[in-house]
Amino acid sequence: MPAGTGRRLGILSPSGGLGILIADALGEVGFSVPEMPADLQAEWRSLVPFCGPRNPVDMTAQLVNDTALYERFVGGLVTRGGVDVVAAFLPLITDAYLPAIRPIMAQYQADVHQVQLTMSLALLGFAVSQ
């Protein structure tokens, strides 16, 4: 399946409510939001016990304190989540975090050709999508 042609969506955000809004909006245009595998949910809970790992995945704002969490969540979702599209919305990330996040995004876009990875950031009052 070419990248981006499937309808199974994985959503990452630092807020459960925001993830649900994204899931509802994209569900209205035909995307499904499958629950993540139990072993992946358990792994994420071991990293952030108070995360919401089902899908939409609530990474919590702990990401601001530890950007390495982004790689663990994105990597798990892309390689083991069983989705065709990953939408990551990170409104808490400022331009200071971009050097840490850009290589992670590039790695998964290059390595996993079946999954379309989209990341949106809110920076200094304006939206940037990559």
Buried (B, 14 or more C-beta within 10 A) or exposed (E): EEBEEBBBBBBBBBBBEBBBBBBEEBEEEEBBBEEBBEEBBEBBEEBBEEBBBBBBBBBBEBBBEEBEBBBBBBBBBBEEBBBBBBBBBBBBBEEEBBEEBEEBBEBBBEEBEEBBBBBBBBBEEEEEEB
